[in-house]
């Protein structure tokens, strides 16, 4: 387990790497589909002195994660409903 410069908590286990943002109460999961060499990150996480690089060790390899690039603040998109269906009847919203 490690804490980065932004206060995010990084946790490794057998299923990937997790990042918990305390302020936003948001949990992100990273796996081999996101670029990890291996999903087994349990007990293999180290943070750089500045807290902006995360080193994840795996069998015969390791990942270096640049946290500022990975966990950038993204504004939530505006969501709008233009239509919906209830029991095969279409409803169009006029907001």
N, C-alpha and C positions, 0 to 999 in steps of 0.2 A: 504494500500500500504506500502511496506517495501523494504529496500535496504540491500543486504547481503554484506559480506566482499569482495566479488569479483566484486562488482558493479552491480550485476544483480538486476533488479527491479521486485518485486513480486506483483501481482495484483490479487485480488479475486473478483469474481462476482457470479451470480446465476448459471453459467454454468461450474464452476470449478476454478482452480488456474492457473494463467499464470506467466511465468518467461520470462522477456525480457532481453536479453544480448545485451547491448548497443554496445559493441565493435564489435561483430559479426553481429549485426542487425538481431538477431534470436529470434523468439517467440515460446516458448514451452507451451503446454497446458496439464494440469494434471486433471484427473477426477476420479470418483469412479473405473473406469477400471484400473487405475494406483495405486489404494490403498487408495484414500481418502474415508473417512467414508460417506461424503455427498458432492455433487457438490456445495452447497451454501456456498461459502467462502467469500461473500461480508462483508466487515467491521469487519472481524474476524482474521486478520493476525498480528502477533507480532514476532519480530526478537529478538534473544538472544543478550546479550551485546557484545559478540565476533563476531556476524554476521554469525555464522555457523550453527545455528539451527533456524528453522522457526516453529512457533506454529500457527496452524490453528484451530480456534474454530468453532464448529458446534453444533447444538442442541443436548444436552445430550452426547456430545463426543468431542474429539479433536484429531488432528494429530500432531505428532512431526516429522519434516522432517530434516534429516541430509543432509545439502546442499552439503557438500563435496562428499558424496556418490552419490547424485542424479544428480548433474550437473558436472560430471567429463569431462575433456577435452578429446574428442574422435577425432582421426584423420579421415578425410573423406576417404572412401575406393576408390581405383582406379576403375574407370568404363571403361569397354571395350565392344565394340560391335562386336560380332562375325558374326552376320548375321542379315538381315532385309528383309522385304517383302513389295513390292509396287505393287498394283493391281494384286495380286496372283502370282507375279514373285519373286522368292527367289534370294537374293544377299548375297554373302559371302564375308566378308571383309578379307583382307590379310595384316593386319597392322604389 
